[in-house]
Amino acid sequence: MTTPAGHSRVSFDRDLVVAPLNRRVFGAFVEHLGRCVYDGLYEPGHPTADGDGFRRDVTDLVTELGVSTVRYPGGNFVSGYRWEDGVGPRESRPRRRDLAWHSLETNQIGIDEFARWSRLVDAEVMLAVNLGTRGVLEALDLLEYVNGAAGTTLADQRIANGGVEPYGIRMWCLGNEMDGPWQIGHMTALDYGKLAGRTASAMKTADPGLELVACGSSGSQMPTFGEWERVVLEQTYENVDYISAHAYYQILDGDLPTFLASALDMQYFIDTVTSNADQVKAALGSSKTMNISFDEWNIWYLKEHQEQEAALAAVDTDGTREWTVAPRLLEDVYTVADAVVLGSLLITLIRNADRVTSASLAQLVNVIAPIMTEPGGPAWRQTTFYPFALTSRLASGVVLAPRAETSSYATGRFDEVPLLDSVATYDEIARRFTVFAVNRSLDTTDEVEINLAGLAIGEVVEAWLIADDDPFAVNTMSEPDRVVPVAAITRVQDGALRVTLPPVSWAVVVVALGD
């Protein structure tokens, strides 16, 4: 149902529960790419560095961001990675070329250091194995190294390297983006499915309690999208627990209305993957339902990166392009509009809590990231930091599906885009209701009326808004607080919650519930 522009209504019923909110949906991603690890998480000469060389100012911001899991070490990087390079005495670790990102890898950070760092930020490690250039045996060796009890060669090696107790890593990715021709070791769905199936079977033989993620599609625009999921799951279904999904969005040709509607593509992605997974479930007669690990999602100015890479390749005709450690790659600077879209994407992930039970914002520091740093200098929050951090902190309990009445608009790509995007969580124990909302309109303030069936609205506990007169405003090192959350305008009237959403805005409102 539609309403006049600027007068949306949305209702939530505590009995219309999608699913409990899984905290793993607030995961992030750290890849050995650009300055994400080196000069990002790790800078031993920085004034805030701890004994391991990790920047405490970055650790504090990651803790504030509220990440629950961190996928590591890639990404495209993992398809050429030898995990053994990153363990043992640092002075003995080899330097290697990383073909994925045309960089030099020093291996000063490996799984032992990363496991210690993850404890600093109270995050679960989600570890990826190399199925691009390696296989079953190497995956089993890594599993034994990180999780094995004392008494085997690899577990004892970890203990000698300082990891006295097993790391207890439960969630594992079986390779990365193997559908992509850019991936080292790229293969067909059938070939990958067979390799992933053998690897999964072996890993679950070693530890039946592992949670394994098979590679899904790298985007909804991939020519094999849908068919890839079907073929891979036919080979892996009973031994894996998740199928992955990756999606990145950006404004193209200045088309802000289409960009603001990016979540519609994410919903299409989720619907297509679940449909294909359920078809495989039915064909196999399985009782298990496959969940989605949306373990790469973000705003990424990919077109600009591809143009830069093409220009570099055009002049590097003799292969003499320099290989450097931690080059500045993919250091996108995010706008208010980017933050609003990111908030809308997170709304979509939460609204699909029955099937999307894990997700990873890609990435965490410097590389298409909510946190930026300067070597020897400060760390600061990008605009996209705020909707993620506030959602992670304030969402709890169960997810409630919205029933919205709002206006819509059309773009060159989408026929009907709702101006209002929303979702809510209900925490019966804490007696609080939290609503997250986006106004996609470029020029109209939306006075949103929110009704809660069967729940008495009490006082507003918190209300935050991300908006600006300039939707392209950014935070920078010289002006790190240009864009920050401000108090949202709210009121409780006639038993309904009313929220004022300016054009191109994201908001969260927490209300206490009465008896």
Buried (B, 14 or more C-beta within 10 A) or exposed (E): EEBEBBBBBBBBBBEBBBBBBBBBBBBBBBBBBBBBBBBBBBBEEBEBBBEBBBBBBBBBBBBBBBBBBBBBBBBBBBBBBBBBBBBBEBEEBEEBEBEBBBBBBBBBBBBBBBBBBBEBBEBBBBBBBBBBBBBBEBBBBBBBBBBBEEEEEBBBBBBEBEBEEBBEBBBBBBBBBBBBEEBBBBBBBEBBBBBBBBBBBBBBEEBEEBBBBBBBBBBBEBEBBBBBBBBBBBBBBEBBBBBBBBBBBBBEEEEBBBBBBBBBBBBEBBEBBBEBBEBBBEEEEEEEEBBBBBBBBBBBBBEEBEEEEEEEEEEEEEEEEEEEBBBEBBBBEBBBBBBBBBBBBBBBBBBBBBBBBBBBBBBBBBBBBBBBBBEEEEBBBBBBBBBBBBBBBBBBBBBBBBBBBBBBBEBEBBEEBBBBBBBBBBBEEBBBBBBBBBBBBBEBBBBBBBBBEEBEBBEBBBBBBBBBEEBEBBBEEEEBEBBBBEEBBBEBEEEBBBBBBBBBBBBBBBBBBEE
